[in-house]
Amino acid sequence: GNVPFGNAIQGFFTGTSAQMDNNFNAPLSITKAAVLYAFRCLVAENIPLNAGCMRPLTLIVPPGCLLSPTYPAAVVAGNVETSQAITDVIFGALGVVAGSQGTMNNFTFGDADCQYYETICGGSGAGNGFHGASAVQTHMTNSRLTDPEILESRYPVILKSFRIRNDSGGAGKWRGGDGVERAVTFTRPVTVSVLSNNRQHQPFGVNGGKPGQAGKNQLVDKNGIIRPLKACVQVQVSSGDTIEIHTPGGGGYGAA
């Protein structure tokens, strides 16, 4: 139905933390894009997606905060990670959609001869009348994965597995979508970096729905020894080592 736009987010970002020393700061343009996206999703009419959608909204973002940083703040994760948190905050505050995976699960590896980057899908949040989708790119991302045959022929990797992370979505009258498990084995030493979120916090449920499972990253060496990895990490891997990324599931909606 129609959303009462007038004062919907009046002062919504007042009190946001100051910009940080890491790269999770989101430029104001990213903050505006996330807000525009979230409220456009709530309009049940076929209207154009343009700057006019923002006219009914009063957007207050204190200068120098996490969502409106000043030079020389680093901002690369603001686009790919903090933007996801903004959309979840808006949908959750309005009580319309449970938390989605809340991250793009950025995965990069390379050496002097090759470099590769992908984002990995997860679970989306459920809402009133619909289950969350499993194994999808959520909200502020739309990238696709490289075909396994191309990936393995051009890079020093073997795609060991890529499957649904069963039951990782939150329970509820409407279930959250499941995340995925993706495992990549390396055939020569390279540097691996992972930039992700919701590894400690679970995507929230709404109206009695249960949260989705948090994600996890781990290195399994060639001898099968498992080494947990942080949400944001850079690590050197050897031939035969495997990186496993388990992406978060979406939150559920309504009590089961």
ABEGO torsion letter per residue (X at the ends): XBBBAAAAABGAABGBBBBBABAABBBAAAAAAAAAAAAAAABABBBBBBAAAAAABBBBBBBGBAABBBOABBAAAAAAAAAAAAAAAAAAAAGABBBBAGBAGBBBBEBAABBBBBBBBBBBBBBBGBBBBBGBBBEABABBBBBAAAAAAABBBBBABBBBBBGABBBEABBBBBBBBBBBBBABBBBBBBBBBGAABBBBBBGGBBBBBBBBBBBBBAAGBBBBBBABBBBBBBBGBBBBBBBBBBBBBEBX
